[in-house]
Amino acid sequence: MKYDVREIIKMVYQDIGFEDITTKALIPPDKLIKAKIISREKGILSGIDLVDNIFQEFSINTTIKKHDGEKLAEDDIIMEIDGDASTILSVERTVLNILMRMSGISTITAMLIEKVNNNVIIAGTRKTTPGLQFLEKEAIRVGGGDTHRFRLDDCILIKDNHIAIVGSVKEAVEMAKGYVSFTKKVEVEVESTKDALEAAMAGVDIIMLDNMNPDEIRNVLNALENKGLRNKILIEVSGGINPDNIVDYVKTGVDVISTGYITHSAKSLDMSLEII
């Protein structure tokens, strides 16, 4: 994925403010140092290429020791750096925050995929941090998951509020299909078997079953099967899915499980930058 490094650099300068007054007070301007970024716990690394680009922008030399998608053990050296001490100390926190956040998301994504034994697509949602959605989606990809929509222009996803305004599932699907190119898929979010059948018969590409329990999902799948529609449509489930119940949803036979858990509940992976 291509990043706009300039946007990330803005984050660094936002953190610095007018100047890093602690470093300015204590560190000579010509001081050179060597340092290393270390993992403090097991996980999946994500964001190292972005971090490398940030350091390059600030003329810091880097040696990457671990790459995106690699497993980390406690005390693994992820990257070695050398250069101006003041610069390294000033960008340290922002760099670590990005690396820790992305690696935490990749780690929990990989954990869920292992839990379901690759029997279903695990996808993210748009429940991401504003301004960081591309980084968080990239972390999902690195962890082996599907990014789902990056933005509202990626595909049509008709939600309950759209239907409430338009009036019916059928009409909403027909309007959507008439508006976009055949290259764009149309998905509709439903909460009942009746609406799922209405969406399927209207020619939708994907049905999202929202906030249904496994038994309710099976009822929908059986109804679609009885109408000869099941194999024509991808079935996605979402809502309240977490590591404790995800296997129950896999057993229903759906195609995609999307969950905001991997972004809104991911714990940052513990890392540190140490002077050598």
Buried (B, 14 or more C-beta within 10 A) or exposed (E): EEBEEEEBBEBBEEBBEEEBEEBEEEBEEEEEBBBBBBBBBEBBBBBBBBBBBBBEBBEBEBEBBBEBBBEBEEEBBBBBBBBBBBBBBBBBBBBBBBBBBBBBBBBBBBBBBEEBEEEBBBBBBBBBEEEBBBBBBBBBBBBBBBBBBBEEEEBBBBBEEBBEEBEEBBEBBBBBBEEEEEEBBBBBBBBBBEBBBBBBBBEBBBBBBBEBBBEBBBBBBEBBEEEEBBEEBBBBBBBBBEBEEBBEBBBBBBEBBBBBBBBEBBEBBBBEBEEE
